Amino acid sequence: MRKIIVALVAGAAVFDAAPLARAHAFLDHAIPAVGSSVSASPRVVTLWFTQDLEPAFSNVTVTNDSGQRVDLSNAQIPQGGPDELQIGLKPLTPGTYLVSWHVVSVDTHPTEGTFTFEIKP
Ligand SMILES: [Cu+2]
């Protein structure tokens, strides 16, 4: 049984290494990490996706727990990072922040999602 689990995990790892084989652009990881708790206000949020993005149709916003935008409205796909989306942040006070993204991958499929991160008191 243990060998089967190891084989499945290894198979998943191979699949992760070949993002172009996937169907759409899903969030792979982010900084600050999804659901994380950080001690200082980050200057940017960076999201990495499983596929390259269409810049004209990809955006991200960050809001506080009152629903107010706390980002700098400067979302961009950085040079040399076609699967990344970045946005600058205003100086943030402790609290929980919501990151909302909607992107279109180069295969023209739209996806969207949200996650939160917390700044510790
Ligand atoms: Cu797709």
Boltz pocket constraint, residues with backbone or C-beta under 6 A from the ligand:
constraints:
  - pocket:
      binder: B
      contacts: [[A, 22], [A, 23], [A, 24], [A, 25], [A, 105], [A, 107], [A, 108], [A, 109]]
      max_distance: 6.0
